[in-house]
Amino acid sequence: MNFQEPQVASIFFAMEVNVFNKHFYILLNAHYPFLAFASAVNFGEINFIEVSHLKEEFSPFYIVLSKKELNEPLLLKSENELNSAELNQMAYWKPNRIGEVLFNHWD
């Protein structure tokens, strides 16, 4: 088991685990109760996966996001709840998916 706290430029905790003979990561956003699972976590690339048996266990405590939700294209609307610093970061890094905003190394 390997646990990584958010670094200067990242906004999520990552725990590398082996559960049920399966190697993957549990990701938790540092600011919001968003939790996700991934098979790989690298700078600029996270491969989100489903881990249904753990989703049920974490759901009472966190908003467990599905692979489908995290891979949805990012569409910015003129009206949103993002501040100017967040919008500037997004303009610079150009994320394509919702998961790239919620779990990133550039925030």
N, C-alpha and C positions, 0 to 999 in steps of 0.2 A: 504494500500500500504506500502510495506516494501522495503527499498533500502539498499543494502550492497555494499560498495566499496571493491575493492580487499584488502585482508589482506596480512600479510607478506608472507604467503605461497601460496596464490591463485593468479590467473592471469585473473580474470574476475569480472565484475560488475554483480550483480544480483538484479532484481527488482521483488518482489512478487506482483502480480496484480490479480484483479478480473475484467474481461472484458467479456461482453456478458454473464453474469452469469456463467463464467468459471474461476476457480482458476488455475493459472500457473505462471511460472517465465519467464522473459525476460533476457537473458544472453548476455553480450557484452564483448568480449575479450579486455583486457586492452592495448594491443599493436598493434593489427590489427583490421580492421573494420569487424570482424566476429560476427554475431548476430545469436542467436538460441533461441528456446523456449523449456521449460521443465516442466513436471508435478511435478517432485520432484528433489531437489538439496540437496544432503548429501555428506559428505566427502567420496570420492571414488566411489560415485554412483550418476549419473545424468540420469534421464529418459527423453530423448528427445522426443518432440512431434511436430506435425504440427499445425500451426495456420495460415491457408491460407489467411484469410482476413487481418491479420496484416502483413504477409509477403509482400503483395503488397504495404502496406503503408511504410514499412521500406526499401524496395528494392532500392529506389533512393539514399539512404544514406549509406547503409551497404550491405555487402555480407551476405544475409540471407541463412543459411545452412539448408538443409532439414534433417529430421530424418534419411532418408536413407544414406545421405552423412556422417552424424555424427556417424552412427553405422557401417560404413564400417570398415573392419579389417585393422589394422595398419600394413603396410608392409614397412620396411625400406630398402632403396636401398643403394648400396655402394656410389652412388653419390647423395647428397642431400644438402640442404641449411642450415642444422642444425650445430650449433657450438658444441665444445666439452662439454661445460657445459650442453647444452640441451641433448646431446646424453648420458651423464653420468646420468642425471635425469631419462631419459627414461629406461636406463639399470637397474636402481635401482627400479623404480616404476612399470615397466613392463605393460604399458598401452596396451589394446587389441584393442581399437577403436580410430578412428581419433578424435572423440569428447572428449575423455579422455585426449588428448594432448592439444587441443584448449581451453578446459575449465577444469582446474585442480586446486587442492588445494595443490600441491606440488612443484610448480615452484618457 
